[in-house]
Amino acid sequence: MASFMFTRILMIVMCTVLLDMYVMNLLRVLILMETQGALANLMKAQSEADQVRKDQNEMFVQSKADLEQAPPPSLQ
């Protein structure tokens, strides 16, 4: 009888440990998916910021060239 109880308790403990491991692995996967999503959003925002910076630089370079080509203002 004691051996049966010990075996039953051992099986319950083993199932609990396995369930805990499964839950922890599931949490790791969920955290990894969330982190990857956040990283993808960050990369998209960085790409958009890089494009804005590039566009502004092109406008600056063109404006500077236009100003350098313009005749100097009259000082009258």
PQR file with spaces between the fields and no chain letter, atoms N, CA, C, O and H, PARSE charges and radii, in Angstrom:
ATOM       1  N    MET     1       0.823   -1.197    0.000 -0.4000 1.5000
ATOM       2  CA   MET     1       0.000    0.000    0.000 -0.0000 2.0000
ATOM       3  C    MET     1       0.866    1.259    0.000  0.5500 1.7000
ATOM       4  O    MET     1       0.585    2.207   -0.734 -0.5500 1.4000
ATOM       5  N    ALA     2       1.920    1.270    0.826 -0.4000 1.5000
ATOM       6  CA   ALA     2       2.800    2.430    0.895 -0.0000 2.0000
ATOM       7  C    ALA     2       3.525    2.610   -0.439  0.5500 1.7000
ATOM       8  O    ALA     2       3.731    3.738   -0.889 -0.5500 1.4000
ATOM       9  H    ALA     2       2.148    0.500    1.422  0.4000 1.0000
ATOM      10  N    SER     3       3.909    1.509   -1.065 -0.4000 1.5000
ATOM      11  CA   SER     3       4.591    1.576   -2.349 -0.0000 2.0000
ATOM      12  C    SER     3       3.668    2.171   -3.410  0.5500 1.7000
ATOM      13  O    SER     3       4.110    2.962   -4.243 -0.5500 1.4000
ATOM      14  H    SER     3       3.742    0.593   -0.700  0.4000 1.0000
ATOM      15  N    PHE     4       2.395    1.797   -3.386 -0.4000 1.5000
ATOM      16  CA   PHE     4       1.438    2.338   -4.340 -0.0000 2.0000
ATOM      17  C    PHE     4       1.271    3.840   -4.147  0.5500 1.7000
ATOM      18  O    PHE     4       1.246    4.593   -5.121 -0.5500 1.4000
ATOM      19  H    PHE     4       2.035    1.154   -2.710  0.4000 1.0000
ATOM      20  N    MET     5       1.157    4.279   -2.898 -0.4000 1.5000
ATOM      21  CA   MET     5       1.013    5.709   -2.593 -0.0000 2.0000
ATOM      22  C    MET     5       2.253    6.475   -3.025  0.5500 1.7000
ATOM      23  O    MET     5       2.155    7.561   -3.595 -0.5500 1.4000
ATOM      24  H    MET     5       1.177    3.667   -2.107  0.4000 1.0000
ATOM      25  N    PHE     6       3.425    5.903   -2.750 -0.4000 1.5000
ATOM      26  CA   PHE     6       4.667    6.557   -3.147 -0.0000 2.0000
ATOM      27  C    PHE     6       4.729    6.707   -4.665  0.5500 1.7000
ATOM      28  O    PHE     6       5.102    7.762   -5.177 -0.5500 1.4000
ATOM      29  H    PHE     6       3.505    5.020   -2.286  0.4000 1.0000
ATOM      30  N    THR     7       4.360    5.645   -5.380 -0.4000 1.5000
ATOM      31  CA   THR     7       4.365    5.674   -6.842 -0.0000 2.0000
ATOM      32  C    THR     7       3.381    6.717   -7.353  0.5500 1.7000
ATOM      33  O    THR     7       3.678    7.456   -8.291 -0.5500 1.4000
ATOM      34  H    THR     7       4.056    4.787   -4.965  0.4000 1.0000
ATOM      35  N    ARG     8       2.226    6.770   -6.740 -0.4000 1.5000
ATOM      36  CA   ARG     8       1.209    7.740   -7.160 -0.0000 2.0000
ATOM      37  C    ARG     8       1.688    9.176   -6.898  0.5500 1.7000
ATOM      38  O    ARG     8       1.535   10.049   -7.753 -0.5500 1.4000
ATOM      39  H    ARG     8       1.984    6.170   -5.978  0.4000 1.0000
ATOM      40  N    ILE     9       2.254    9.409   -5.742 -0.4000 1.5000
ATOM      41  CA   ILE     9       2.774   10.748   -5.417 -0.0000 2.0000
ATOM      42  C    ILE     9       3.900   11.106   -6.388  0.5500 1.7000
ATOM      43  O    ILE     9       3.959   12.234   -6.877 -0.5500 1.4000
ATOM      44  H    ILE     9       2.378    8.700   -5.048  0.4000 1.0000
ATOM      45  N    LEU    10       4.780   10.166   -6.664 -0.4000 1.5000
ATOM      46  CA   LEU    10       5.881   10.407   -7.591 -0.0000 2.0000
ATOM      47  C    LEU    10       5.340   10.748   -8.981  0.5500 1.7000
ATOM      48  O    LEU    10       5.870   11.647   -9.636 -0.5500 1.4000
ATOM      49  H    LEU    10       4.731    9.250   -6.267  0.4000 1.0000
ATOM      50  N    MET    11       4.309   10.060   -9.443 -0.4000 1.5000
ATOM      51  CA   MET    11       3.724   10.344  -10.742 -0.0000 2.0000
ATOM      52  C    MET    11       3.102   11.742  -10.770  0.5500 1.7000
ATOM      53  O    MET    11       3.220   12.451  -11.770 -0.5500 1.4000
ATOM      54  H    MET    11       3.878    9.330   -8.911  0.4000 1.0000
ATOM      55  N    ILE    12       2.451   12.135   -9.696 -0.4000 1.5000
ATOM      56  CA   ILE    12       1.849   13.475   -9.617 -0.0000 2.0000
ATOM      57  C    ILE    12       2.935   14.537   -9.668  0.5500 1.7000
ATOM      58  O    ILE    12       2.795   15.544  -10.363 -0.5500 1.4000
ATOM      59  H    ILE    12       2.355   11.559   -8.884  0.4000 1.0000
ATOM      60  N    VAL    13       4.019   14.313   -8.930 -0.4000 1.5000
ATOM      61  CA   VAL    13       5.132   15.270   -8.931 -0.0000 2.0000
ATOM      62  C    VAL    13       5.747   15.364  -10.322  0.5500 1.7000
ATOM      63  O    VAL    13       6.034   16.461  -10.801 -0.5500 1.4000
ATOM      64  H    VAL    13       4.132   13.496   -8.365  0.4000 1.0000
ATOM      65  N    MET    14       5.951   14.230  -10.969 -0.4000 1.5000
ATOM      66  CA   MET    14       6.543   14.233  -12.305 -0.0000 2.0000
ATOM      67  C    MET    14       5.630   14.951  -13.299  0.5500 1.7000
ATOM      68  O    MET    14       6.115   15.715  -14.133 -0.5500 1.4000
ATOM      69  H    MET    14       5.718   13.339  -10.580  0.4000 1.0000
ATOM      70  N    CYS    15       4.328   14.721  -13.225 -0.4000 1.5000
ATOM      71  CA   CYS    15       3.382   15.405  -14.118 -0.0000 2.0000
ATOM      72  C    CYS    15       3.403   16.903  -13.864  0.5500 1.7000
ATOM      73  O    CYS    15       3.343   17.693  -14.806 -0.5500 1.4000
ATOM      74  H    CYS    15       3.933   14.100  -12.548  0.4000 1.0000
ATOM      75  N    THR    16       3.486   17.297  -12.610 -0.4000 1.5000
ATOM      76  CA   THR    16       3.538   18.717  -12.269 -0.0000 2.0000
ATOM      77  C    THR    16       4.802   19.352  -12.827  0.5500 1.7000
ATOM      78  O    THR    16       4.758   20.457  -13.369 -0.5500 1.4000
ATOM      79  H    THR    16       3.534   16.655  -11.845  0.4000 1.0000
ATOM      80  N    VAL    17       5.922   18.663  -12.699 -0.4000 1.5000
ATOM      81  CA   VAL    17       7.181   19.185  -13.224 -0.0000 2.0000
ATOM      82  C    VAL    17       7.113   19.301  -14.746  0.5500 1.7000
ATOM      83  O    VAL    17       7.532   20.311  -15.311 -0.5500 1.4000
ATOM      84  H    VAL    17       5.958   17.766  -12.259  0.4000 1.0000
ATOM      85  N    LEU    18       6.593   18.283  -15.400 -0.4000 1.5000
ATOM      86  CA   LEU    18       6.468   18.334  -16.858 -0.0000 2.0000
ATOM      87  C    LEU    18       5.534   19.452  -17.301  0.5500 1.7000
ATOM      88  O    LEU    18       5.814   20.141  -18.282 -0.5500 1.4000
ATOM      89  H    LEU    18       6.253   17.462  -14.940  0.4000 1.0000
ATOM      90  N    LEU    19       4.436   19.635  -16.591 -0.4000 1.5000
ATOM      91  CA   LEU    19       3.507   20.705  -16.912 -0.0000 2.0000
ATOM      92  C    LEU    19       4.174   22.065  -16.717  0.5500 1.7000
ATOM      93  O    LEU    19       4.007   22.963  -17.542 -0.5500 1.4000
ATOM      94  H    LEU    19       4.210   19.076  -15.794  0.4000 1.0000
ATOM      95  N    ASP    20       4.927   22.218  -15.630 -0.4000 1.5000
ATOM      96  CA   ASP    20       5.657   23.466  -15.398 -0.0000 2.0000
ATOM      97  C    ASP    20       6.649   23.731  -16.520  0.5500 1.7000
ATOM      98  O    ASP    20       6.772   24.867  -16.979 -0.5500 1.4000
ATOM      99  H    ASP    20       5.063   21.489  -14.960  0.4000 1.0000
ATOM     100  N    MET    21       7.356   22.705  -16.966 -0.4000 1.5000
ATOM     101  CA   MET    21       8.307   22.870  -18.060 -0.0000 2.0000
ATOM     102  C    MET    21       7.585   23.280  -19.344  0.5500 1.7000
ATOM     103  O    MET    21       8.055   24.147  -20.080 -0.5500 1.4000
ATOM     104  H    MET    21       7.256   21.782  -16.593  0.4000 1.0000
ATOM     105  N    TYR    22       6.442   22.651  -19.603 -0.4000 1.5000
ATOM     106  CA   TYR    22       5.667   22.978  -20.796 -0.0000 2.0000
ATOM     107  C    TYR    22       5.201   24.438  -20.754  0.5500 1.7000
ATOM     108  O    TYR    22       5.310   25.161  -21.744 -0.5500 1.4000
ATOM     109  H    TYR    22       6.060   21.946  -19.005  0.4000 1.0000
ATOM     110  N    VAL    23       4.684   24.856  -19.604 -0.4000 1.5000
ATOM     111  CA   VAL    23       4.205   26.231  -19.451 -0.0000 2.0000
ATOM     112  C    VAL    23       5.357   27.213  -19.605  0.5500 1.7000
ATOM     113  O    VAL    23       5.204   28.244  -20.259 -0.5500 1.4000
ATOM     114  H    VAL    23       4.595   24.269  -18.799  0.4000 1.0000
ATOM     115  N    MET    24       6.502   26.910  -19.016 -0.4000 1.5000
ATOM     116  CA   MET    24       7.658   27.804  -19.134 -0.0000 2.0000
ATOM     117  C    MET    24       8.113   27.913  -20.589  0.5500 1.7000
ATOM     118  O    MET    24       8.436   29.006  -21.054 -0.5500 1.4000
ATOM     119  H    MET    24       6.626   26.072  -18.484  0.4000 1.0000
ATOM     120  N    ASN    25       8.141   26.795  -21.306 -0.4000 1.5000
ATOM     121  CA   ASN    25       8.514   26.835  -22.722 -0.0000 2.0000
ATOM     122  C    ASN    25       7.499   27.626  -23.538  0.5500 1.7000
ATOM     123  O    ASN    25       7.873   28.369  -24.445 -0.5500 1.4000
ATOM     124  H    ASN    25       7.879   25.908  -20.928  0.4000 1.0000
ATOM     125  N    LEU    26       6.233   27.472  -23.224 -0.4000 1.5000
ATOM     126  CA   LEU    26       5.191   28.224  -23.912 -0.0000 2.0000
ATOM     127  C    LEU    26       5.363   29.717  -23.651  0.5500 1.7000
ATOM     128  O    LEU    26       5.232   30.526  -24.570 -0.5500 1.4000
ATOM     129  H    LEU    26       5.929   26.868  -22.487  0.4000 1.0000
ATOM     130  N    LEU    27       5.652   30.085  -22.415 -0.4000 1.5000
ATOM     131  CA   LEU    27       5.894   31.492  -22.086 -0.0000 2.0000
ATOM     132  C    LEU    27       7.109   32.027  -22.832  0.5500 1.7000
ATOM     133  O    LEU    27       7.088   33.159  -23.316 -0.5500 1.4000
ATOM     134  H    LEU    27       5.758   29.428  -21.668  0.4000 1.0000
ATOM     135  N    ARG    28       8.160   31.230  -22.929 -0.4000 1.5000
ATOM     136  CA   ARG    28       9.353   31.655  -23.670 -0.0000 2.0000
ATOM     137  C    ARG    28       9.013   31.932  -25.136  0.5500 1.7000
ATOM     138  O    ARG    28       9.470   32.921  -25.709 -0.5500 1.4000
ATOM     139  H    ARG    28       8.176   30.311  -22.536  0.4000 1.0000
ATOM     140  N    VAL    29       8.215   31.058  -25.733 -0.4000 1.5000
ATOM     141  CA   VAL    29       7.827   31.241  -27.127 -0.0000 2.0000
ATOM     142  C    VAL    29       7.001   32.513  -27.277  0.5500 1.7000
ATOM     143  O    VAL    29       7.223   33.285  -28.210 -0.5500 1.4000
ATOM     144  H    VAL    29       7.845   30.255  -25.268  0.4000 1.0000
ATOM     145  N    LEU    30       6.060   32.741  -26.379 -0.4000 1.5000
ATOM     146  CA   LEU    30       5.223   33.937  -26.448 -0.0000 2.0000
ATOM     147  C    LEU    30       6.060   35.203  -26.282  0.5500 1.7000
ATOM     148  O    LEU    30       5.852   36.183  -26.997 -0.5500 1.4000
ATOM     149  H    LEU    30       5.879   32.114  -25.621  0.4000 1.0000
ATOM     150  N    ILE    31       6.995   35.185  -25.352 -0.4000 1.5000
ATOM     151  CA   ILE    31       7.869   36.345  -25.147 -0.0000 2.0000
ATOM     152  C    ILE    31       8.731   36.572  -26.377  0.5500 1.7000
ATOM     153  O    ILE    31       8.934   37.713  -26.791 -0.5500 1.4000
ATOM     154  H    ILE    31       7.164   34.388  -24.771  0.4000 1.0000
ATOM     155  N    LEU    32       9.238   35.502  -26.959 -0.4000 1.5000
ATOM     156  CA   LEU    32      10.059   35.621  -28.162 -0.0000 2.0000
ATOM     157  C    LEU    32       9.241   36.204  -29.315  0.5500 1.7000
ATOM     158  O    LEU    32       9.733   37.058  -30.052 -0.5500 1.4000
ATOM     159  H    LEU    32       9.074   34.575  -26.622  0.4000 1.0000
ATOM     160  N    MET    33       8.012   35.754  -29.472 -0.4000 1.5000
ATOM     161  CA   MET    33       7.152   36.281  -30.537 -0.0000 2.0000
ATOM     162  C    MET    33       6.866   37.759  -30.313  0.5500 1.7000
ATOM     163  O    MET    33       6.892   38.550  -31.256 -0.5500 1.4000
ATOM     164  H    MET    33       7.612   35.060  -28.873  0.4000 1.0000
ATOM     165  N    GLU    34       6.597   38.129  -29.079 -0.4000 1.5000
ATOM     166  CA   GLU    34       6.334   39.539  -28.765 -0.0000 2.0000
ATOM     167  C    GLU    34       7.572   40.389  -29.017  0.5500 1.7000
ATOM     168  O    GLU    34       7.473   41.493  -29.551 -0.5500 1.4000
ATOM     169  H    GLU    34       6.576   37.486  -28.313  0.4000 1.0000
ATOM     170  N    THR    35       8.731   39.879  -28.634 -0.4000 1.5000
ATOM     171  CA   THR    35       9.983   40.599  -28.848 -0.0000 2.0000
ATOM     172  C    THR    35      10.270   40.755  -30.336  0.5500 1.7000
ATOM     173  O    THR    35      10.707   41.819  -30.775 -0.5500 1.4000
ATOM     174  H    THR    35       8.811   38.982  -28.200  0.4000 1.0000
ATOM     175  N    GLN    36      10.030   39.711  -31.109 -0.4000 1.5000
ATOM     176  CA   GLN    36      10.251   39.794  -32.552 -0.0000 2.0000
ATOM     177  C    GLN    36       9.307   40.810  -33.189  0.5500 1.7000
ATOM     178  O    GLN    36       9.699   41.542  -34.097 -0.5500 1.4000
ATOM     179  H    GLN    36       9.676   38.847  -30.752  0.4000 1.0000
ATOM     180  N    GLY    37       8.069   40.853  -32.713 -0.4000 1.5000
ATOM     181  CA   GLY    37       7.114   41.835  -33.221 -0.0000 2.0000
ATOM     182  C    GLY    37       7.552   43.252  -32.904  0.5500 1.7000
ATOM     183  O    GLY    37       7.472   44.140  -33.753 -0.5500 1.4000
ATOM     184  H    GLY    37       7.751   40.258  -31.975  0.4000 1.0000
ATOM     185  N    ALA    38       8.016   43.461  -31.678 -0.4000 1.5000
ATOM     186  CA   ALA    38       8.496   44.785  -31.285 -0.0000 2.0000
ATOM     187  C    ALA    38       9.717   45.168  -32.104  0.5500 1.7000
ATOM     188  O    ALA    38       9.850   46.319  -32.519 -0.5500 1.4000
ATOM     189  H    ALA    38       8.081   42.739  -30.989  0.4000 1.0000
ATOM     190  N    LEU    39      10.604   44.222  -32.338 -0.4000 1.5000
ATOM     191  CA   LEU    39      11.798   44.491  -33.134 -0.0000 2.0000
ATOM     192  C    LEU    39      11.424   44.834  -34.571  0.5500 1.7000
ATOM     193  O    LEU    39      12.023   45.729  -35.168 -0.5500 1.4000
ATOM     194  H    LEU    39      10.496   43.287  -32.001  0.4000 1.0000
ATOM     195  N    ALA    40      10.446   44.139  -35.129 -0.4000 1.5000
ATOM     196  CA   ALA    40       9.993   44.435  -36.486 -0.0000 2.0000
ATOM     197  C    ALA    40       9.414   45.847  -36.556  0.5500 1.7000
ATOM     198  O    ALA    40       9.673   46.577  -37.513 -0.5500 1.4000
ATOM     199  H    ALA    40       9.959   43.412  -34.644  0.4000 1.0000
ATOM     200  N    ASN    41       8.634   46.233  -35.548 -0.4000 1.5000
ATOM     201  CA   ASN    41       8.085   47.593  -35.514 -0.0000 2.0000
ATOM     202  C    ASN    41       9.186   48.631  -35.405  0.5500 1.7000
ATOM     203  O    ASN    41       9.130   49.677  -36.052 -0.5500 1.4000
ATOM     204  H    ASN    41       8.424   45.640  -34.771  0.4000 1.0000
ATOM     205  N    LEU    42      10.181   48.342  -34.590 -0.4000 1.5000
ATOM     206  CA   LEU    42      11.311   49.261  -34.419 -0.0000 2.0000
ATOM     207  C    LEU    42      12.092   49.402  -35.726  0.5500 1.7000
ATOM     208  O    LEU    42      12.483   50.508  -36.100 -0.5500 1.4000
ATOM     209  H    LEU    42      10.226   47.493  -34.064  0.4000 1.0000
ATOM     210  N    MET    43      12.317   48.300  -36.409 -0.4000 1.5000
ATOM     211  CA   MET    43      13.036   48.348  -37.681 -0.0000 2.0000
ATOM     212  C    MET    43      12.250   49.140  -38.728  0.5500 1.7000
ATOM     213  O    MET    43      12.840   49.875  -39.520 -0.5500 1.4000
ATOM     214  H    MET    43      12.000   47.401  -36.105  0.4000 1.0000
ATOM     215  N    LYS    44      10.930   48.994  -38.735 -0.4000 1.5000
ATOM     216  CA   LYS    44      10.088   49.746  -39.667 -0.0000 2.0000
ATOM     217  C    LYS    44      10.173   51.238  -39.364  0.5500 1.7000
ATOM     218  O    LYS    44      10.319   52.050  -40.277 -0.5500 1.4000
ATOM     219  H    LYS    44      10.451   48.396  -38.092  0.4000 1.0000
ATOM     220  N    ALA    45      10.081   51.602  -38.085 -0.4000 1.5000
ATOM     221  CA   ALA    45      10.170   53.010  -37.697 -0.0000 2.0000
ATOM     222  C    ALA    45      11.535   53.584  -38.057  0.5500 1.7000
ATOM     223  O    ALA    45      11.629   54.722  -38.515 -0.5500 1.4000
ATOM     224  H    ALA    45       9.962   50.942  -37.343  0.4000 1.0000
ATOM     225  N    GLN    46      12.594   52.801  -37.851 -0.4000 1.5000
ATOM     226  CA   GLN    46      13.941   53.271  -38.196 -0.0000 2.0000
ATOM     227  C    GLN    46      14.063   53.482  -39.703  0.5500 1.7000
ATOM     228  O    GLN    46      14.676   54.454  -40.144 -0.5500 1.4000
ATOM     229  H    GLN    46      12.518   51.877  -37.479  0.4000 1.0000
ATOM     230  N    SER    47      13.494   52.594  -40.480 -0.4000 1.5000
ATOM     231  CA   SER    47      13.529   52.719  -41.939 -0.0000 2.0000
ATOM     232  C    SER    47      12.792   53.983  -42.385  0.5500 1.7000
ATOM     233  O    SER    47      13.265   54.709  -43.260 -0.5500 1.4000
ATOM     234  H    SER    47      12.996   51.805  -40.121  0.4000 1.0000
ATOM     235  N    GLU    48      11.634   54.239  -41.782 -0.4000 1.5000
ATOM     236  CA   GLU    48      10.876   55.448  -42.109 -0.0000 2.0000
ATOM     237  C    GLU    48      11.661   56.704  -41.733  0.5500 1.7000
ATOM     238  O    GLU    48      11.689   57.669  -42.496 -0.5500 1.4000
ATOM     239  H    GLU    48      11.249   53.649  -41.072  0.4000 1.0000
ATOM     240  N    ALA    49      12.299   56.694  -40.557 -0.4000 1.5000
ATOM     241  CA   ALA    49      13.099   57.836  -40.125 -0.0000 2.0000
ATOM     242  C    ALA    49      14.288   58.049  -41.068  0.5500 1.7000
ATOM     243  O    ALA    49      14.625   59.186  -41.396 -0.5500 1.4000
ATOM     244  H    ALA    49      12.276   55.910  -39.937  0.4000 1.0000
ATOM     245  N    ASP    50      14.910   56.973  -41.495 -0.4000 1.5000
ATOM     246  CA   ASP    50      16.031   57.077  -42.449 -0.0000 2.0000
ATOM     247  C    ASP    50      15.565   57.689  -43.764  0.5500 1.7000
ATOM     248  O    ASP    50      16.275   58.500  -44.358 -0.5500 1.4000
ATOM     249  H    ASP    50      14.636   56.049  -41.229  0.4000 1.0000
ATOM     250  N    GLN    51      14.372   57.304  -44.223 -0.4000 1.5000
ATOM     251  CA   GLN    51      13.846   57.843  -45.479 -0.0000 2.0000
ATOM     252  C    GLN    51      13.544   59.336  -45.345  0.5500 1.7000
ATOM     253  O    GLN    51      13.837   60.117  -46.251 -0.5500 1.4000
ATOM     254  H    GLN    51      13.795   56.645  -43.740  0.4000 1.0000
ATOM     255  N    VAL    52      12.954   59.730  -44.209 -0.4000 1.5000
ATOM     256  CA   VAL    52      12.676   61.152  -43.980 -0.0000 2.0000
ATOM     257  C    VAL    52      13.980   61.938  -43.957  0.5500 1.7000
ATOM     258  O    VAL    52      14.078   63.007  -44.560 -0.5500 1.4000
ATOM     259  H    VAL    52      12.716   59.096  -43.473  0.4000 1.0000
ATOM     260  N    ARG    53      14.970   61.412  -43.266 -0.4000 1.5000
ATOM     261  CA   ARG    53      16.277   62.081  -43.189 -0.0000 2.0000
ATOM     262  C    ARG    53      16.902   62.214  -44.582  0.5500 1.7000
ATOM     263  O    ARG    53      17.478   63.251  -44.907 -0.5500 1.4000
ATOM     264  H    ARG    53      14.890   60.544  -42.776  0.4000 1.0000
ATOM     265  N    LYS    54      16.790   61.182  -45.388 -0.4000 1.5000
ATOM     266  CA   LYS    54      17.334   61.206  -46.757 -0.0000 2.0000
ATOM     267  C    LYS    54      16.610   62.256  -47.594  0.5500 1.7000
ATOM     268  O    LYS    54      17.245   63.033  -48.307 -0.5500 1.4000
ATOM     269  H    LYS    54      16.322   60.339  -45.124  0.4000 1.0000
ATOM     270  N    ASP    55      15.270   62.279  -47.506 -0.4000 1.5000
ATOM     271  CA   ASP    55      14.485   63.245  -48.272 -0.0000 2.0000
ATOM     272  C    ASP    55      14.829   64.681  -47.859  0.5500 1.7000
ATOM     273  O    ASP    55      14.983   65.552  -48.715 -0.5500 1.4000
ATOM     274  H    ASP    55      14.754   61.647  -46.927  0.4000 1.0000
ATOM     275  N    GLN    56      14.951   64.928  -46.547 -0.4000 1.5000
ATOM     276  CA   GLN    56      15.287   66.264  -46.074 -0.0000 2.0000
ATOM     277  C    GLN    56      16.680   66.679  -46.538  0.5500 1.7000
ATOM     278  O    GLN    56      16.899   67.837  -46.894 -0.5500 1.4000
ATOM     279  H    GLN    56      14.826   64.220  -45.851  0.4000 1.0000
ATOM     280  N    ASN    57      17.611   65.748  -46.535 -0.4000 1.5000
ATOM     281  CA   ASN    57      18.957   66.070  -46.989 -0.0000 2.0000
ATOM     282  C    ASN    57      18.951   66.423  -48.477  0.5500 1.7000
ATOM     283  O    ASN    57      19.631   67.360  -48.895 -0.5500 1.4000
ATOM     284  H    ASN    57      17.433   64.807  -46.246  0.4000 1.0000
ATOM     285  N    GLU    58      18.186   65.677  -49.275 -0.4000 1.5000
ATOM     286  CA   GLU    58      18.097   65.979  -50.708 -0.0000 2.0000
ATOM     287  C    GLU    58      17.511   67.373  -50.930  0.5500 1.7000
ATOM     288  O    GLU    58      17.987   68.116  -51.788 -0.5500 1.4000
ATOM     289  H    GLU    58      17.634   64.916  -48.935  0.4000 1.0000
ATOM     290  N    MET    59      16.472   67.733  -50.154 -0.4000 1.5000
ATOM     291  CA   MET    59      15.878   69.069  -50.285 -0.0000 2.0000
ATOM     292  C    MET    59      16.888   70.145  -49.873  0.5500 1.7000
ATOM     293  O    MET    59      16.976   71.191  -50.515 -0.5500 1.4000
ATOM     294  H    MET    59      16.085   67.129  -49.457  0.4000 1.0000
ATOM     295  N    PHE    60      17.640   69.894  -48.816 -0.4000 1.5000
ATOM     296  CA   PHE    60      18.652   70.851  -48.367 -0.0000 2.0000
ATOM     297  C    PHE    60      19.718   71.059  -49.437  0.5500 1.7000
ATOM     298  O    PHE    60      20.076   72.193  -49.754 -0.5500 1.4000
ATOM     299  H    PHE    60      17.568   69.044  -48.294  0.4000 1.0000
ATOM     300  N    VAL    61      20.218   69.967  -49.985 -0.4000 1.5000
ATOM     301  CA   VAL    61      21.265   70.064  -51.005 -0.0000 2.0000
ATOM     302  C    VAL    61      20.742   70.836  -52.215  0.5500 1.7000
ATOM     303  O    VAL    61      21.454   71.673  -52.769 -0.5500 1.4000
ATOM     304  H    VAL    61      19.927   69.045  -49.727  0.4000 1.0000
ATOM     305  N    GLN    62      19.505   70.562  -52.630 -0.4000 1.5000
ATOM     306  CA   GLN    62      18.925   71.273  -53.782 -0.0000 2.0000
ATOM     307  C    GLN    62      18.720   72.752  -53.459  0.5500 1.7000
ATOM     308  O    GLN    62      19.018   73.610  -54.289 -0.5500 1.4000
ATOM     309  H    GLN    62      18.926   69.882  -52.180  0.4000 1.0000
ATOM     310  N    SER    63      18.219   73.057  -52.271 -0.4000 1.5000
ATOM     311  CA   SER    63      18.013   74.461  -51.879 -0.0000 2.0000
ATOM     312  C    SER    63      19.330   75.204  -51.813  0.5500 1.7000
ATOM     313  O    SER    63      19.422   76.354  -52.243 -0.5500 1.4000
ATOM     314  H    SER    63      17.977   72.360  -51.596  0.4000 1.0000
ATOM     315  N    LYS    64      20.343   74.559  -51.281 -0.4000 1.5000
ATOM     316  CA   LYS    64      21.665   75.187  -51.192 -0.0000 2.0000
ATOM     317  C    LYS    64      22.203   75.475  -52.587  0.5500 1.7000
ATOM     318  O    LYS    64      22.741   76.553  -52.839 -0.5500 1.4000
ATOM     319  H    LYS    64      20.269   73.624  -50.932  0.4000 1.0000
ATOM     320  N    ALA    65      22.059   74.520  -53.486 -0.4000 1.5000
ATOM     321  CA   ALA    65      22.528   74.721  -54.863 -0.0000 2.0000
ATOM     322  C    ALA    65      21.751   75.854  -55.529  0.5500 1.7000
ATOM     323  O    ALA    65      22.337   76.665  -56.247 -0.5500 1.4000
ATOM     324  H    ALA    65      21.622   73.644  -53.282  0.4000 1.0000
ATOM     325  N    ASP    66      20.442   75.918  -55.300 -0.4000 1.5000
ATOM     326  CA   ASP    66      19.624   76.995  -55.876 -0.0000 2.0000
ATOM     327  C    ASP    66      20.069   78.354  -55.349  0.5500 1.7000
ATOM     328  O    ASP    66      20.174   79.316  -56.110 -0.5500 1.4000
ATOM     329  H    ASP    66      19.966   75.260  -54.717  0.4000 1.0000
ATOM     330  N    LEU    67      20.328   78.431  -54.050 -0.4000 1.5000
ATOM     331  CA   LEU    67      20.756   79.708  -53.451 -0.0000 2.0000
ATOM     332  C    LEU    67      22.127   80.132  -53.965  0.5500 1.7000
ATOM     333  O    LEU    67      22.377   81.321  -54.166 -0.5500 1.4000
ATOM     334  H    LEU    67      20.243   77.650  -53.432  0.4000 1.0000
ATOM     335  N    GLU    68      23.005   79.177  -54.174 -0.4000 1.5000
ATOM     336  CA   GLU    68      24.339   79.507  -54.674 -0.0000 2.0000
ATOM     337  C    GLU    68      24.292   79.960  -56.132  0.5500 1.7000
ATOM     338  O    GLU    68      25.167   80.710  -56.565 -0.5500 1.4000
ATOM     339  H    GLU    68      22.802   78.211  -54.011  0.4000 1.0000
ATOM     340  N    GLN    69      23.296   79.525  -56.893 -0.4000 1.5000
ATOM     341  CA   GLN    69      23.149   79.918  -58.293 -0.0000 2.0000
ATOM     342  C    GLN    69      22.446   81.272  -58.440  0.5500 1.7000
ATOM     343  O    GLN    69      22.604   81.938  -59.463 -0.5500 1.4000
ATOM     344  H    GLN    69      22.586   78.916  -56.541  0.4000 1.0000
ATOM     345  N    ALA    70      21.685   81.681  -57.445 -0.4000 1.5000
ATOM     346  CA   ALA    70      20.923   82.921  -57.529 -0.0000 2.0000
ATOM     347  C    ALA    70      21.865   84.131  -57.482  0.5500 1.7000
ATOM     348  O    ALA    70      22.914   84.076  -56.840 -0.5500 1.4000
ATOM     349  H    ALA    70      21.556   81.140  -56.613  0.4000 1.0000
ATOM     350  N    PRO    71      21.494   85.211  -58.155 -0.5600 1.5000
ATOM     351  CA   PRO    71      22.325   86.426  -58.093  0.2800 2.0000
ATOM     352  C    PRO    71      22.250   87.017  -56.679  0.5500 1.7000
ATOM     353  O    PRO    71      21.239   86.861  -55.994 -0.5500 1.4000
ATOM     354  N    PRO    72      23.310   87.687  -56.249 -0.5600 1.5000
ATOM     355  CA   PRO    72      23.287   88.277  -54.907  0.2800 2.0000
ATOM     356  C    PRO    72      22.220   89.367  -54.841  0.5500 1.7000
ATOM     357  O    PRO    72      21.952   90.043  -55.834 -0.5500 1.4000
ATOM     358  N    PRO    73      21.625   89.530  -53.685 -0.5600 1.5000
ATOM     359  CA   PRO    73      20.583   90.551  -53.556  0.2800 2.0000
ATOM     360  C    PRO    73      21.188   91.949  -53.684  0.5500 1.7000
ATOM     361  O    PRO    73      22.353   92.172  -53.357 -0.5500 1.4000
ATOM     362  N    SER    74      20.389   92.859  -54.154 -0.4000 1.5000
ATOM     363  CA   SER    74      20.830   94.239  -54.315 -0.0000 2.0000
ATOM     364  C    SER    74      20.902   94.914  -52.944  0.5500 1.7000
ATOM     365  O    SER    74      20.013   94.721  -52.115 -0.5500 1.4000
ATOM     366  H    SER    74      19.442   92.678  -54.419  0.4000 1.0000
ATOM     367  N    LEU    75      21.920   95.679  -52.708 -0.4000 1.5000
ATOM     368  CA   LEU    75      22.113   96.326  -51.404 -0.0000 2.0000
ATOM     369  C    LEU    75      21.655   97.786  -51.436  0.5500 1.7000
ATOM     370  O    LEU    75      22.116   98.571  -50.607 -0.5500 1.4000
ATOM     371  H    LEU    75      22.642   95.836  -53.382  0.4000 1.0000
ATOM     372  N    GLN    76      20.790   98.177  -52.335 -0.4000 1.5000
ATOM     373  CA   GLN    76      20.355   99.583  -52.427 -0.0000 2.0000
ATOM     374  C    GLN    76      19.474   99.971  -51.319  0.5500 1.7000
ATOM     375  O    GLN    76      19.027  101.116  -51.256 -0.5500 1.4000
ATOM     376  H    GLN    76      20.415   97.539  -53.008  0.4000 1.0000
